[in-house]
Each structure stands twice: as structure tokens, then as C-alpha cells.
């Protein structure tokens, strides 16, 4: 992983949340005070052939953040390689867990 200071340089001011995509790999983490969310891919997870993948959910309210990676299910004969994850932050205290599939 690239250092957060290097990633932050891509923005005109420091950010608390970074939402990215196009990698086809889901990611959800809280690192150095920044939430990183990459939803993965709906239909080409982990760059595999056509199959169900993952989506991301981000909910922001004053003093709270809730983020999830949601596995969309299974495609017949093509297992979904995605991992469900969730992150909840209340008043800057993170609580992260991976969901069992």
C-alpha cells in the first residue's frame, strides 16, 4: 500500500474519505484517519469472467460513517470471490469487521 501522505497529494486539501473504483477488487479500510472505499465490480470481480461481484455502500450523517462492501450473490458454476466488509465510525472511533459469507 502506498503511504497515505502520497495519496493525499492527489487532492487540493486533506480528505477524510476516498472512494475509488476501476480495480475490480473490493477494499474497505480506515488508515491514518482516512476511510478508503473501493466497491470492486458488480459483474467482473477480481478480473474474472462474467459473474456476480460486489457493490459499495457509504452512509454519512453528522458524527457517523457507515460503509459496506456487499456481495451480490453467486453465479451458477462461478463462485463470487468478493468479501463482505463493514466499517462503522462514530465520533472518529472506527469499528471494522469482515462479514462471514
N, C-alpha and C positions, 0 to 999 in steps of 0.2 A: 504494500500500500504506500502510496505517495504521502509525504508529510502534509499535514493539514495546512501548514503555513504556505506551502507551494500551491495547494489547491485554492486557498483563499485569494491568492494573487490574481486569479481569473475574474474576480469581482471588483467593482469600484470601491466597495466598502465591505467590512466583515459581515458574514451572514451566519444565521443560526440553523438554517435548513437548506440542504442541497437536494434537489430532485433531478435525477438523470435517467437516461434510457439508452436504447440502441445497442446494449451489450448482450441482450438475451439472457443475462444471468441476474437473478434477483439478489438484492442486497439491502439490508437494513441494519444500521449501526449508529451508535452515539459515540463519537470520538472527539476528544478535546473540545467538548461543548457544542459540537455541530452534529446534527442529525443528517445522515446520508441515506437516501431512499432511491432505489432503482427497482422499478416494478418487474423487471425481467421481460418476458414476452408472452403474449396471450396464446400464440399458436406455434412458435418455434423456440421453445425453452432450451437453453444451453446449446443453441445452434443445431438442434436435432431436426429430423424431418417433421412434417406437419403433425401436430398433436396438441392437446390442451396444455396450457402452461400456467402462468401466474399473472396477477394484476396487483397494483399497489393502491392503498387507501391512506389518505392523510387527512386528519381532522384537527383543526386548530381552534381553540377557544381561549379566552384570556386566562393565562396561567397554566394552561394544559395543552399537551400534544398527544395525539394517539395516531400511530402509524402501524400498518399491517401489510404483510405480503400474503395474498390469498391464493391458494392452489385451486385451480378451476375444476379439478376432477381428473378422470382418467380417460384416455382414448383406447378403444379396443386394440389389444396387442401392442400398444405403445405406452408404456408406463410414463407418468409425468415425473420428471426429475426435479421439479420445483420443491422448495421447502417453505412451509408456512412459518411466518415470524410475526412477532408483535412487539411494539415498543410504546410504553406509556411514560410520559414525563409530566409531573405536577410540580410547579414551582421549582424547576431546574433539578429535580431528583429523578434520574432515569430508572426505569424498571424494564428490563428486556428479557424476552424468553422466546424459545423456538417451540412451536406447537408440534405435537406428535401427529403424524399423518395417519 
